[in-house]
Amino acid sequence: MNIMRVEAKQARVDTENTDALVLMFCEGEGLPKEEGVILDRALGGALRELLQSKEFDGKAGEVVVFHTHRKIPAKRLILVGLGKKQELGLDHIRQAMGHAAKRVRQAKCQAFTVALPSVVPQEASPIDVGQTMTEGAILGSYQFTTYRSDTPGKAVTAMTVLAPRKDQLPQLSEGIRRGVATAEATVFVRDLCNHPSNVMTPTRIAQEAKTVAKEVGVNLKILEQKEMERLGMGALLGVAKGSHEPPKFIILQYQGAKKKDDRPVVLVGKTITFDTGGISLKPAENMEQMKADMTGGAEVLAAMRAAARLKLPLNLISILPAAENMPGGRAMRPGDVVKTLSGKTVEVQNTDAEGRLILSDGLAYATRFKPAVLIDIATLTGACVVALGQFAIGMFGTDATLKEAIRKAGLRAGERVWEMPLWEEYFEQLRSDVADMRNIGGRGGGMITAALFLSKFVGDTPWVHLDIASTDWSERERAYIPKGPTGIGTRLLIQFLINRSL
């Protein structure tokens, strides 16, 4: 995985010798101050003429390539729209950089330079802007080509961010450092989820965790099937029974806090490396997308690596209950009862509601660490897609402070959450005649009953559940979101950890 190299320097745009110089404009605002005027003068008024003709107007997502014919050192200008000035947010910058990176690649440039936008959102620091620009460029240029023989053109390998003043460089460089870490983590997740399930098995996930454990301050423990049986993880083992692939229960710990006994943040991610639905078999259409049912686990693994690379001053634990859900001869059947690690029993009325089963054991194990906060993230329910479409992550939780911190991190990362109710009345739908509860609650409120099921395994720990079934896969390519696995949720988690560390 080669990540674009990003650096900041202080220089004038009209003196920069580069294959492509990216400039960002707000809609209808004309030439940016100073730098735009200088460039326009060097180009003989061509830039002003382009804007006045409305051939380029700065609308969000608008991109125009302008060849300079060497009137300035840059070979070409790439003009990118930010949209209306009064509506400008960090994600508009992120999207503009995603569009720019794609256009740079189409122009067959391997390196490019971008000027800081002359207009930024209110209260956005150079750190925020540097991080956002870096994320947009790296994520927008993402391609997964491992299994292709007709590899597309060469990747964009380097970006230079120009700052007009030298005193902006320290903060800008820190933003770039954070942006590289968050984007690199998202690329890592996309790659893991793009690999087919005959490659990305629970055993391969464990190997990836071993690689992450080589980071400074990270320790790894992997529970094998016999250890899970000894502990009584009946829910996870029940899901794994139909597969020839052995399950893995992966625990990574990072000690970054100054006080070693600081209570940790614990992240738990659903890691179903392929989900057929088991005996309650899914329809064939789109089943190939179920290779990404491990997105939550990939994201907590990537968040662990990013926290270590950023040297965040906190204690963090990532837990990945990993299994395949297959309809084999030994597979769990509808009507079976499993005993979870917590001691609670569950009647399995639908084997395709397997994510909440493996998470029940993951969450119960997580409480043993006495977390300061506990967050699980999972491609949990089709009901989430019905309720929220593809632009919002479903959020449930028991702690108002934690939910607000997640909401703010989501806004900053451009990975927004929307809170749904976690009312006890919905538990009536989960009552079983033969066990403590059943694993489905009927058609109505399916996202809510799934979250309520999970809430029974977290005790008194401040807890948030994030349902990313709505956002983990995109049917079309967007500014910095590829078609296929998106990795959405990764930067939300890392931004939450960064904010908590400040």
Buried (B, 14 or more C-beta within 10 A) or exposed (E): EEBBEBEBBEBEBBEBEBBBBBBBBBBEBEBBEEBBEBBBEBBEEBBBEBBEEEEBBBBBBBBBEBEBEEEBBBBBBBBBBBBBBEEBBBBBBBBBBBBBBBBBBEBEBBBBBBBBBBBBBEEBBBBBBBBBBBBBBBBBBBEBEEEEEEEEEEBBBBBBBBBBEEEBBEBBBBBBBBBBBBBBBBBBBBBBBBBEBEEBBBBBBBEBBEEBBEBEBBEBEBBEBEEBEEBBBBBBBBBBBBBEBBBBBBBBBBBBBEEEEBBBBBBBBBBBBBBBBBBBEBEEEEBEBBBBBBBBBBBBBBBBBBBBBBEBBBBBBBBBBBBBBBBBEEBBBBEBBBBBBBEBBBBBBBBBBBBBBBBBBBBBBBBEBEBBBBBBBBBBBBBBBEBBEBEBBBBBBBBEEBBEBBBBBBBBBBBBBBBBEBEEEBBEBBEBEEBBBBBBBEEEBBBBBBBBBBBBBBBEBBBBBBBBBBBBBBEEBBBBBBEBBBBBBBBBBBBBBBEBBE
